[in-house]
């Protein structure tokens, strides 16, 4: 799509690349992808939203074209700083944020730290940052890092791509992305994301939120807790998408796009 312009900025030891399509209005929609992937996972959403919105998607630090400088390691907390820089550069005061998996956890983090900068949230295939984990879930997260390091990279990729999607073309895309990120950064992303979660049973999201989860999502407790999360927080409207796994927006783009457009009032 020729109307999308690629740009970049440097922050905290990484050159962050992002893609922007200018809209006719003042509203911005920001897209943040999942761990190991890149901005391309939202291509169908870019095509579906009308020209009134300015759309922005990035490759998170250490992902895709956003390389980490020598000696730097991925840390989830740096993403919040990257988002602040993005807001400043583009003159954004408030935006709709669409986040998938890790990107959804980042979107929640922005809403928690800087609620006035978020208009609405669209969370796809992500867990509740403030959710209280069971003892087994906490233990699993603690053990995940060492176990992942022991697993051969090819085996880990094979397992992850099966969780990501039910579609072979999406799985092929994911494999391509994983070849770029590599094992070390992928595990750093997973471990630092897990460490950033802040259980708080009294916390409620501060803005209207659309929660989208694939009915075949086997990643962590995402599907298991989706409905109960929505029931406990009046800000959330949840939809379980049939014939979709972790990347519901890629497995069933037409269905997800309709939900997003309705949610945004377009």
C-alpha positions in Angstrom: 0.0 0.0 0.0 1.8 3.1 -1.3 0.2 5.5 1.2 2.0 3.9 4.2 5.3 5.6 5.1 8.1 3.9 7.0 10.1 6.0 9.6 12.3 5.3 12.6 13.6 6.8 15.8 16.3 5.8 18.4 15.5 5.2 22.0 17.2 3.2 24.8 19.6 1.3 22.6 17.4 0.4 19.7 16.3 1.9 16.4 12.5 1.6 16.4 10.9 1.3 12.9 7.3 2.2 12.5 4.8 2.5 9.6 2.2 5.3 9.4 -0.8 5.9 7.2 -2.1 9.5 7.5 -5.9 9.9 8.0 -8.2 12.8 7.3 -9.2 13.2 10.9 -7.5 13.7 14.3 -7.9 10.2 15.6 -5.0 7.8 15.8 -5.0 4.0 16.1 -1.8 2.4 17.2 -1.0 -1.3 16.6 1.3 -3.3 18.8 2.2 -6.9 17.8 2.9 -10.0 19.8 6.2 -11.4 20.9 8.4 -12.6 18.1 6.3 -11.1 15.3 6.2 -7.7 13.6 3.9 -5.0 12.2 2.8 -7.1 9.3 0.4 -9.1 11.5 -2.0 -6.2 11.2 -2.1 -5.8 7.5 -5.7 -6.9 7.3 -6.7 -4.4 9.9 -4.9 -1.5 8.1 -6.9 -2.4 5.0 -10.2 -2.5 6.8 -10.1 0.8 8.7 -11.3 3.8 6.7 -9.1 6.8 5.8 -10.4 9.0 8.7 -7.9 7.4 11.1 -4.2 7.9 11.2 -2.8 4.3 11.6 0.6 3.5 13.1 2.2 0.1 13.6 5.7 -0.6 14.7 8.3 -3.4 15.0 8.9 -3.5 18.7 12.5 -3.2 19.8 14.4 -6.4 19.0 11.7 -7.5 16.5 11.6 -7.3 12.7 13.5 -4.3 11.5 13.9 -2.7 15.0 17.3 -4.1 15.9 18.9 -3.8 19.3 22.3 -2.2 19.5 25.3 -4.3 20.4 25.2 -5.3 24.0 21.5 -4.4 24.5 18.9 -7.0 25.6 15.2 -6.8 25.2 13.3 -5.6 28.3 9.5 -5.2 28.3 9.7 -2.1 30.4 11.6 -0.3 27.7 8.5 -0.6 25.5 6.7 1.9 27.6 9.5 4.4 27.0 9.4 3.7 23.3 5.6 4.4 23.3 6.2 7.7 25.0 8.7 8.7 22.4 6.3 7.7 19.6 3.6 9.8 21.1 5.9 12.8 21.3 7.2 12.5 17.8 3.8 12.2 16.2 2.1 14.8 18.5 -0.4 12.3 19.8 -2.3 13.3 22.9 -4.6 10.3 23.0 -5.1 7.2 20.8 -7.0 4.0 20.3 -4.6 1.1 21.0 -4.9 -2.3 19.4 -2.5 -4.9 20.9 -2.1 -8.6 20.3 -0.6 -10.9 22.9 2.5 -9.0 24.2 1.2 -5.9 22.4 -2.0 -6.3 24.4 -0.1 -6.5 27.6 1.8 -3.3 26.5 -1.5 -1.6 25.8 -2.7 -2.4 29.3 0.5 -1.1 30.7 0.0 2.2 28.9 -3.6 2.5 30.1 -2.3 1.8 33.7 0.6 4.2 33.6 -0.8 6.9 31.3 -4.6 6.5 31.3 -5.2 10.0 29.8 -3.3 9.0 26.6 -5.7 6.1 25.8 -9.2 6.5 24.2 -10.1 2.8 23.8 -8.3 -0.6 23.9 -8.6 -3.5 21.6 -6.9 -6.5 23.2 -6.4 -9.6 21.1 -5.2 -12.9 22.6 -3.6 -11.5 25.7 -3.9 -12.2 29.4 -5.0 -9.8 32.2 -1.9 -7.8 33.5 -3.7 -7.5 36.8 -5.0 -11.0 37.0 -4.3 -13.1 40.1 -2.5 -16.3 39.1 -2.9 -19.6 40.7 0.1 -21.2 42.5 0.6 -23.6 39.5 0.5 -20.7 37.0 3.1 -18.7 39.0 5.3 -21.7 39.2 5.0 -22.3 35.5 6.0 -18.7 34.7 9.0 -19.0 37.1 10.2 -22.2 35.4 9.5 -21.1 31.8 12.7 -19.2 31.2 15.1 -22.0 32.2 13.0 -24.6 30.4 12.9 -22.5 27.2 16.6 -22.1 27.2 17.1 -25.9 27.4 14.8 -26.4 24.4 16.3 -26.5 20.9 15.3 -23.4 19.0 13.8 -25.3 16.1 11.6 -27.3 18.5 10.5 -24.2 20.3 9.6 -22.5 17.0 7.6 -25.5 15.9 5.6 -25.5 19.1 4.9 -21.8 19.1 3.8 -21.6 15.5 1.2 -24.3 16.2 -0.2 -22.2 19.1 -0.2 -19.0 17.1 -2.5 -20.0 14.2 -4.6 -22.7 12.6 -3.6 -21.4 9.2 -0.5 -22.5 7.4 0.2 -19.1 5.7 0.1 -17.4 9.2 2.4 -20.1 10.6 4.8 -19.6 7.7 4.8 -15.8 8.4 5.5 -16.5 12.1 8.5 -18.8 11.2 9.9 -16.0 9.1 9.6 -13.5 12.0 11.2 -16.0 14.5 14.2 -16.4 12.2 14.8 -12.6 12.5 14.4 -12.3 16.3 16.3 -15.4 17.4 16.1 -17.5 20.5 17.7 -15.2 23.0 15.6 -12.2 22.3 12.4 -14.2 22.1 13.0 -15.7 25.5 14.0 -12.3 27.0 10.6 -11.0 25.7 8.7 -13.8 27.3 10.5 -13.7 30.6 10.5 -9.9 31.0 6.8 -9.8 30.0 5.9 -12.3 32.7 7.9 -10.3 35.3 6.0 -7.1 34.4 2.6 -8.5 35.3 1.1 -6.8 38.4 -1.6 -8.9 40.1 -4.3 -6.6 41.5 -7.9 -8.0 41.9 -9.3 -4.5 42.5 -7.9 -2.9 39.3 -10.3 -2.1 36.4 -9.3 -0.8 33.0 -10.0 2.9 32.7 -11.4 3.0 29.1 -13.8 1.0 27.0 -12.1 -2.3 26.0 -12.8 -4.9 23.3 -11.3 -8.3 24.2 -10.9 -10.7 21.4 -9.8 -14.3 22.0 -9.7 -17.3 19.6 -11.7 -20.3 20.6 -8.7 -22.5 19.8 -6.2 -20.3 21.7 -4.1 -22.7 23.9 -1.6 -20.1 25.0 -1.4 -19.9 28.8 -4.7 -19.0 30.6 -5.9 -16.5 27.9 -9.0 -18.4 26.8 -9.7 -19.9 30.2 -10.0 -16.5 31.9 -11.4 -14.3 29.1 -15.1 -14.4 30.0 -14.4 -14.2 33.8 -12.2 -11.2 33.2 -14.9 -9.4 31.2 -17.5 -10.3 33.8 -15.4 -8.7 36.5 -14.7 -5.5 34.6 -17.6 -3.4 33.2 -15.2 -1.7 30.8 -14.7 -4.9 28.8 -16.7 -6.5 26.0 -15.4 -10.0 25.2 -15.8 -12.0 22.0 -14.6 -15.6 21.5 -13.8 -16.1 17.8 -14.6 -19.5 16.4 -11.9 -21.2 14.2 -9.2 -19.0 15.5 -6.2 -19.6 17.7 -3.8 -17.1 19.4 -3.6 -14.7 16.4 -7.4 -14.3 15.9 -7.0 -11.2 13.8 -5.0 -13.2 11.3 -7.0 -16.5 11.5 -10.3 -14.7 11.1 -9.6 -11.2 9.9 -13.0 -10.5 8.5 -14.8 -11.3 11.7 -12.3 -9.4 13.8 -12.3 -6.4 11.5 -16.1 -6.1 11.9 -15.8 -6.2 15.6 -13.1 -3.5 15.7 -15.0 -1.3 13.3 -18.2 -1.6 15.3 -16.3 -0.9 18.5 -14.8 2.3 17.0 -18.1 3.4 15.6 -17.1 3.3 11.9 
